[in-house]
Amino acid sequence: MDHFRGHGGTEERCELWRASEGQVANAHVFFMAILTFWLVLPIFYAFFRYLRTANHRYVLTDQRLVEETGIFVKNVESVELYRVKDLSVSGSLAQTLFGRGRIVVQSTDSTSPTLLINAVSDPIAVSHLVRETVERCRAVRGVCAFDF
């Protein structure tokens, strides 16, 4: 489920958008599990993929883009928005049929220069929101982007 939130006028970090990765990313796994259900192992693998995807979340604040992953052990990656260089939107056939897609975020961050926001609903609107937030963040910080 996606949530869009308005920008509050306070100095604290404002959450603008939150979503989880859509289960459509696992469509091929679920399909194979159904076809080979008598082997039992594919059912366990499909259940694991379901849990992993259900616990994969994205959060956009007015300063950062955060990716939270993990079922038992949580991993949090974040990209400062002023470091974002480029955004692109794409999607598989299954994602497109279900109104979902992926956003690829390229940044100058040394630990995670590429962040994949996968299987989110209305990816074009989300990419516009990210782009607008990046521009606002750069303006507030007085940061200019340079291509080398």
ZADO-1210 file (C-alpha; in nm, 4 decimals, padded with zeros to 6 digits):
<atoms>
<atom x="00.0000" y="00.0000" z="00.0000" code="MET" pos="1"/>
<atom x="00.1316" y="00.3451" z="-00.0910" code="ASP" pos="2"/>
<atom x="00.0897" y="00.6535" z="00.1191" code="HIS" pos="3"/>
<atom x="00.1482" y="01.0103" z="00.0038" code="PHE" pos="4"/>
<atom x="00.1812" y="01.2736" z="00.2705" code="ARG" pos="5"/>
<atom x="00.1999" y="01.6483" z="00.2464" code="GLY" pos="6"/>
<atom x="00.5029" y="01.8524" z="00.3436" code="HIS" pos="7"/>
<atom x="00.4723" y="01.9935" z="00.6928" code="GLY" pos="8"/>
<atom x="00.6124" y="02.3383" z="00.7614" code="GLY" pos="9"/>
<atom x="00.8324" y="02.2298" z="01.0521" code="THR" pos="10"/>
<atom x="01.2084" y="02.1712" z="01.0695" code="GLU" pos="11"/>
<atom x="01.1699" y="01.8020" z="01.1578" code="GLU" pos="12"/>
<atom x="01.2010" y="01.5294" z="00.8950" code="ARG" pos="13"/>
<atom x="00.8753" y="01.4964" z="00.7075" code="CYS" pos="14"/>
<atom x="00.7694" y="01.1635" z="00.5575" code="GLU" pos="15"/>
<atom x="00.6311" y="01.2344" z="00.2105" code="LEU" pos="16"/>
<atom x="00.5727" y="00.8835" z="00.0753" code="TRP" pos="17"/>
<atom x="00.5879" y="00.5240" z="00.1986" code="ARG" pos="18"/>
<atom x="00.5315" y="00.2008" z="00.0073" code="ALA" pos="19"/>
<atom x="00.6207" y="-00.1656" z="00.0153" code="SER" pos="20"/>
<atom x="00.7456" y="-00.3676" z="-00.2764" code="GLU" pos="21"/>
<atom x="00.4518" y="-00.5224" z="-00.4599" code="GLY" pos="22"/>
<atom x="00.4016" y="-00.8985" z="-00.4644" code="GLN" pos="23"/>
<atom x="00.3778" y="-00.8800" z="-00.8435" code="VAL" pos="24"/>
<atom x="00.7599" y="-00.8956" z="-00.8306" code="ALA" pos="25"/>
<atom x="00.7170" y="-01.2580" z="-00.7227" code="ASN" pos="26"/>
<atom x="00.4602" y="-01.3572" z="-00.9859" code="ALA" pos="27"/>
<atom x="00.6962" y="-01.6003" z="-01.1578" code="HIS" pos="28"/>
<atom x="00.7868" y="-01.7651" z="-00.8241" code="VAL" pos="29"/>
<atom x="00.4219" y="-01.8063" z="-00.7260" code="PHE" pos="30"/>
<atom x="00.3372" y="-01.9442" z="-01.0699" code="PHE" pos="31"/>
<atom x="00.6157" y="-02.2049" z="-01.0496" code="MET" pos="32"/>
<atom x="00.5140" y="-02.2960" z="-00.6917" code="ALA" pos="33"/>
<atom x="00.1590" y="-02.3622" z="-00.8095" code="ILE" pos="34"/>
<atom x="00.2807" y="-02.5762" z="-01.0997" code="LEU" pos="35"/>
<atom x="00.5158" y="-02.7797" z="-00.8778" code="THR" pos="36"/>
<atom x="00.3257" y="-02.7757" z="-00.5478" code="PHE" pos="37"/>
<atom x="00.3662" y="-03.1521" z="-00.4971" code="TRP" pos="38"/>
<atom x="00.7428" y="-03.1008" z="-00.4488" code="LEU" pos="39"/>
<atom x="00.6669" y="-02.8966" z="-00.1324" code="VAL" pos="40"/>
<atom x="01.0007" y="-02.7096" z="-00.1470" code="LEU" pos="41"/>
<atom x="00.8701" y="-02.4541" z="-00.4024" code="PRO" pos="42"/>
<atom x="00.5843" y="-02.3727" z="-00.1617" code="ILE" pos="43"/>
<atom x="00.8321" y="-02.2927" z="00.1176" code="PHE" pos="44"/>
<atom x="01.0417" y="-02.0835" z="-00.1221" code="TYR" pos="45"/>
<atom x="00.7323" y="-01.8927" z="-00.2396" code="ALA" pos="46"/>
<atom x="00.6357" y="-01.8291" z="00.1242" code="PHE" pos="47"/>
<atom x="00.9887" y="-01.7009" z="00.1965" code="PHE" pos="48"/>
<atom x="00.9718" y="-01.4680" z="-00.1060" code="ARG" pos="49"/>
<atom x="00.6296" y="-01.3467" z="00.0082" code="TYR" pos="50"/>
<atom x="00.7669" y="-01.2591" z="00.3533" code="LEU" pos="51"/>
<atom x="01.0799" y="-01.0963" z="00.2097" code="ARG" pos="52"/>
<atom x="00.8740" y="-00.8795" z="-00.0253" code="THR" pos="53"/>
<atom x="00.6183" y="-00.7905" z="00.2439" code="ALA" pos="54"/>
<atom x="00.9043" y="-00.6633" z="00.4628" code="ASN" pos="55"/>
<atom x="01.0706" y="-00.4595" z="00.1854" code="HIS" pos="56"/>
<atom x="00.9708" y="-00.0963" z="00.2317" code="ARG" pos="57"/>
<atom x="01.0603" y="00.2384" z="00.0823" code="TYR" pos="58"/>
<atom x="01.0279" y="00.5733" z="00.2584" code="VAL" pos="59"/>
<atom x="01.0777" y="00.9181" z="00.1083" code="LEU" pos="60"/>
<atom x="01.1366" y="01.2018" z="00.3534" code="THR" pos="61"/>
<atom x="01.2178" y="01.5606" z="00.2761" code="ASP" pos="62"/>
<atom x="01.5905" y="01.4747" z="00.3173" code="GLN" pos="63"/>
<atom x="01.6392" y="01.1042" z="00.2332" code="ARG" pos="64"/>
<atom x="01.5202" y="00.8066" z="00.0363" code="LEU" pos="65"/>
<atom x="01.5271" y="00.5034" z="00.2660" code="VAL" pos="66"/>
<atom x="01.5051" y="00.1336" z="00.1793" code="GLU" pos="67"/>
<atom x="01.4241" y="-00.1106" z="00.4619" code="GLU" pos="68"/>
<atom x="01.4750" y="-00.4835" z="00.3998" code="THR" pos="69"/>
<atom x="01.4913" y="-00.8044" z="00.5988" code="GLY" pos="70"/>
<atom x="01.2621" y="-01.0531" z="00.7656" code="ILE" pos="71"/>
<atom x="01.4478" y="-01.1246" z="01.0885" code="PHE" pos="72"/>
<atom x="01.7512" y="-00.8997" z="01.0536" code="VAL" pos="73"/>
<atom x="01.6654" y="-00.5517" z="00.9303" code="LYS" pos="74"/>
<atom x="01.8888" y="-00.3658" z="00.6873" code="ASN" pos="75"/>
<atom x="01.8372" y="00.0044" z="00.6215" code="VAL" pos="76"/>
<atom x="01.9991" y="00.1863" z="00.3273" code="GLU" pos="77"/>
<atom x="01.9465" y="00.5549" z="00.2728" code="SER" pos="78"/>
<atom x="02.0440" y="00.8032" z="00.0070" code="VAL" pos="79"/>
<atom x="02.0666" y="01.1737" z="00.0802" code="GLU" pos="80"/>
<atom x="01.8391" y="01.3398" z="-00.1760" code="LEU" pos="81"/>
<atom x="02.0865" y="01.6116" z="-00.2678" code="TYR" pos="82"/>
<atom x="02.3155" y="01.3294" z="-00.3954" code="ARG" pos="83"/>
<atom x="02.0611" y="01.1968" z="-00.6481" code="VAL" pos="84"/>
<atom x="02.1866" y="01.2358" z="-01.0070" code="LYS" pos="85"/>
<atom x="01.9238" y="01.0630" z="-01.2172" code="ASP" pos="86"/>
<atom x="01.5909" y="00.8780" z="-01.2041" code="LEU" pos="87"/>
<atom x="01.4498" y="00.6370" z="-01.4585" code="SER" pos="88"/>
<atom x="01.1225" y="00.4442" z="-01.4677" code="VAL" pos="89"/>
<atom x="01.0697" y="00.1003" z="-01.6205" code="SER" pos="90"/>
<atom x="00.8784" y="-00.2178" z="-01.5524" code="GLY" pos="91"/>
<atom x="00.8218" y="-00.5740" z="-01.6584" code="SER" pos="92"/>
<atom x="00.5134" y="-00.6838" z="-01.8471" code="LEU" pos="93"/>
<atom x="00.3565" y="-00.8230" z="-01.5272" code="ALA" pos="94"/>
<atom x="00.4279" y="-00.4998" z="-01.3382" code="GLN" pos="95"/>
<atom x="00.2804" y="-00.2882" z="-01.6170" code="THR" pos="96"/>
<atom x="-00.0358" y="-00.5017" z="-01.6273" code="LEU" pos="97"/>
<atom x="-00.0868" y="-00.4425" z="-01.2538" code="PHE" pos="98"/>
<atom x="-00.0085" y="-00.0688" z="-01.2661" code="GLY" pos="99"/>
<atom x="00.3311" y="-00.1112" z="-01.1029" code="ARG" pos="100"/>
<atom x="00.6856" y="-00.0424" z="-01.2073" code="GLY" pos="101"/>
<atom x="01.0405" y="00.0183" z="-01.0929" code="ARG" pos="102"/>
<atom x="01.2311" y="00.3378" z="-01.0381" code="ILE" pos="103"/>
<atom x="01.6088" y="00.3319" z="-01.0675" code="VAL" pos="104"/>
<atom x="01.7751" y="00.6045" z="-00.8611" code="VAL" pos="105"/>
<atom x="02.1366" y="00.6896" z="-00.9517" code="GLN" pos="106"/>
<atom x="02.3298" y="00.8884" z="-00.6920" code="SER" pos="107"/>
<atom x="02.6798" y="00.9923" z="-00.5933" code="THR" pos="108"/>
<atom x="02.6479" y="00.7944" z="-00.2682" code="ASP" pos="109"/>
<atom x="02.9583" y="00.5782" z="-00.2221" code="SER" pos="110"/>
<atom x="02.7890" y="00.2867" z="-00.0404" code="THR" pos="111"/>
<atom x="02.4805" y="00.2518" z="-00.2602" code="SER" pos="112"/>
<atom x="02.5119" y="00.4500" z="-00.5848" code="PRO" pos="113"/>
<atom x="02.2099" y="00.2727" z="-00.7361" code="THR" pos="114"/>
<atom x="01.8852" y="00.2247" z="-00.5484" code="LEU" pos="115"/>
<atom x="01.6103" y="00.0166" z="-00.7087" code="LEU" pos="116"/>
<atom x="01.2552" y="00.0966" z="-00.6013" code="ILE" pos="117"/>
<atom x="01.0809" y="-00.2140" z="-00.7319" code="ASN" pos="118"/>
<atom x="00.7167" y="-00.2953" z="-00.8048" code="ALA" pos="119"/>
<atom x="00.5593" y="00.0210" z="-00.6627" code="VAL" pos="120"/>
<atom x="00.2234" y="00.1484" z="-00.7793" code="SER" pos="121"/>
<atom x="00.2134" y="00.4539" z="-01.0058" code="ASP" pos="122"/>
<atom x="00.5915" y="00.4724" z="-01.0560" code="PRO" pos="123"/>
<atom x="00.5749" y="00.7824" z="-01.2772" code="ILE" pos="124"/>
<atom x="00.3960" y="00.9855" z="-01.0084" code="ALA" pos="125"/>
<atom x="00.6419" y="00.8587" z="-00.7467" code="VAL" pos="126"/>
<atom x="00.9401" y="00.9507" z="-00.9667" code="SER" pos="127"/>
<atom x="00.7979" y="01.3021" z="-01.0099" code="HIS" pos="128"/>
<atom x="00.7567" y="01.3324" z="-00.6329" code="LEU" pos="129"/>
<atom x="01.1164" y="01.2170" z="-00.5779" code="VAL" pos="130"/>
<atom x="01.2468" y="01.4576" z="-00.8433" code="ARG" pos="131"/>
<atom x="01.0572" y="01.7541" z="-00.6943" code="GLU" pos="132"/>
<atom x="01.1799" y="01.6640" z="-00.3460" code="THR" pos="133"/>
<atom x="01.5394" y="01.6354" z="-00.4728" code="VAL" pos="134"/>
<atom x="01.5172" y="01.9832" z="-00.6268" code="GLU" pos="135"/>
<atom x="01.3678" y="02.1291" z="-00.3074" code="ARG" pos="136"/>
<atom x="01.6387" y="01.9637" z="-00.0961" code="CYS" pos="137"/>
<atom x="01.9152" y="02.0976" z="-00.3229" code="ARG" pos="138"/>
<atom x="01.7684" y="02.4478" z="-00.3112" code="ALA" pos="139"/>
<atom x="01.7494" y="02.4437" z="00.0698" code="VAL" pos="140"/>
<atom x="02.1096" y="02.3210" z="00.0974" code="ARG" pos="141"/>
<atom x="02.2394" y="02.5421" z="-00.1843" code="GLY" pos="142"/>
<atom x="02.3756" y="02.2401" z="-00.3720" code="VAL" pos="143"/>
<atom x="02.4239" y="02.2405" z="-00.7487" code="CYS" pos="144"/>
<atom x="02.4620" y="01.9250" z="-00.9577" code="ALA" pos="145"/>
<atom x="02.7634" y="01.8983" z="-01.1878" code="PHE" pos="146"/>
<atom x="02.8339" y="01.6364" z="-01.4532" code="ASP" pos="147"/>
<atom x="03.1965" y="01.5366" z="-01.4998" code="PHE" pos="148"/>
</atoms>
